[in-house]
Amino acid sequence: MKLLAATVLAATALVATPALANKDLAAKSGCLACHQPDKKVVGPSYQDIAKKYAGDKTAEAKLFDRVKKGTAATGGNKWPGPPIPMPPNAQVKDADIKTLVKWVLAGAK
């Protein structure tokens, strides 16, 4: 019984940790200054982004480009409201951008 409880606890920790790590990565990368998982700040919420790109097989590549190069270089603002361009994030490692994009497309949970 103790082994089962320890296994469940360890599995739960493994599942929960990536989400926290990705929110921490978003904070470290400066993303949370303009975006939040569940509400619009300067830019759209991550959950709204996930809904917009749901079913788009090229979403990861599109969002990677938009994050890396900024919105002005990749087609401008795609959201209703005044255009507020997202600056390029060339200082963020490509691997980190890929991790963040996957997290956002999964609903930032």
C-alpha positions as CSV (number, residue, x, y, z in Angstrom):
1,M,0.0,0.0,0.0
2,K,2.8,2.4,0.8
3,L,4.5,1.6,-2.5
4,L,1.3,2.4,-4.4
5,A,0.9,5.7,-2.5
6,A,4.5,6.6,-3.2
7,T,4.1,5.8,-6.9
8,V,1.0,7.9,-7.2
9,L,2.6,10.8,-5.4
10,A,5.7,10.6,-7.6
11,A,3.6,10.4,-10.8
12,T,1.5,13.4,-9.7
13,A,4.7,15.4,-9.1
14,L,6.0,14.5,-12.5
15,V,2.8,15.6,-14.2
16,A,2.4,18.9,-12.2
17,T,6.0,20.0,-12.4
18,P,6.2,20.8,-16.2
19,A,3.2,23.2,-16.0
20,L,4.8,25.1,-13.1
21,A,8.2,25.0,-14.8
22,N,6.6,26.5,-18.0
23,K,4.9,29.3,-16.1
24,D,8.2,30.0,-14.4
25,L,9.9,29.9,-17.8
26,A,7.3,32.4,-19.1
27,A,8.0,34.7,-16.2
28,K,11.8,34.3,-16.6
29,S,11.5,35.1,-20.3
30,G,9.4,38.2,-19.7
31,C,6.2,36.9,-21.3
32,L,4.0,37.4,-18.2
33,A,4.5,41.2,-18.4
34,C,2.0,41.2,-21.3
35,H,0.3,37.8,-21.2
36,Q,-1.5,35.8,-18.5
37,P,-2.8,32.2,-18.7
38,D,-6.5,33.2,-18.2
39,K,-6.9,36.9,-18.8
40,K,-6.0,39.6,-21.3
41,V,-3.3,42.0,-20.2
42,V,-1.5,43.9,-23.0
43,G,-1.7,40.8,-25.2
44,P,-4.3,38.0,-25.4
45,S,-4.5,35.4,-22.7
46,Y,-2.7,32.1,-23.3
47,Q,-6.0,30.3,-23.2
48,D,-7.4,32.6,-25.9
49,I,-4.4,31.9,-28.0
50,A,-4.8,28.2,-27.6
51,K,-8.5,28.4,-28.6
52,K,-7.6,30.5,-31.7
53,Y,-5.1,28.0,-32.9
54,A,-7.0,24.8,-32.0
55,G,-6.9,22.4,-34.9
56,D,-4.3,24.3,-36.8
57,K,-1.6,21.8,-37.7
58,T,0.9,24.6,-38.3
59,A,0.2,26.5,-35.0
60,E,3.5,25.5,-33.3
61,A,5.6,26.8,-36.2
62,K,3.5,30.0,-36.6
63,L,3.7,30.8,-32.9
64,F,7.4,30.0,-32.7
65,D,8.0,32.6,-35.5
66,R,5.7,35.2,-33.9
67,V,7.5,34.8,-30.5
68,K,11.0,34.8,-32.0
69,K,10.6,37.6,-34.6
70,G,7.7,39.6,-33.1
71,T,4.4,40.4,-34.6
72,A,5.5,43.3,-36.8
73,A,7.8,40.9,-38.7
74,T,5.2,38.1,-38.9
75,G,2.0,39.7,-40.2
76,G,1.1,42.2,-37.5
77,N,-1.6,42.1,-34.9
78,K,-4.1,39.2,-35.3
79,W,-6.4,40.2,-32.5
80,P,-9.3,42.7,-32.2
81,G,-8.5,46.0,-30.7
82,P,-5.7,48.5,-31.1
83,P,-2.5,47.0,-32.6
84,I,0.1,46.6,-29.9
85,P,3.0,44.8,-31.5
86,M,4.8,42.1,-29.6
87,P,8.5,42.8,-29.8
88,P,11.0,40.2,-31.0
89,N,12.3,37.8,-28.4
90,A,15.6,36.9,-30.0
91,Q,17.2,36.7,-26.6
92,V,15.1,33.7,-25.6
93,K,16.6,30.3,-26.5
94,D,14.8,28.4,-29.3
95,A,14.3,25.4,-27.1
96,D,12.6,27.6,-24.5
97,I,10.4,29.2,-27.1
98,K,9.3,25.7,-28.3
99,T,8.6,24.7,-24.7
100,L,6.5,27.8,-24.1
101,V,4.6,27.5,-27.4
102,K,3.6,23.9,-26.5
103,W,2.5,25.0,-23.1
104,V,0.5,27.9,-24.5
105,L,-1.2,25.7,-27.1
106,A,-2.1,23.2,-24.4
107,G,-4.0,25.9,-22.6
108,A,-1.2,27.1,-20.3
109,K,-2.2,24.7,-17.5
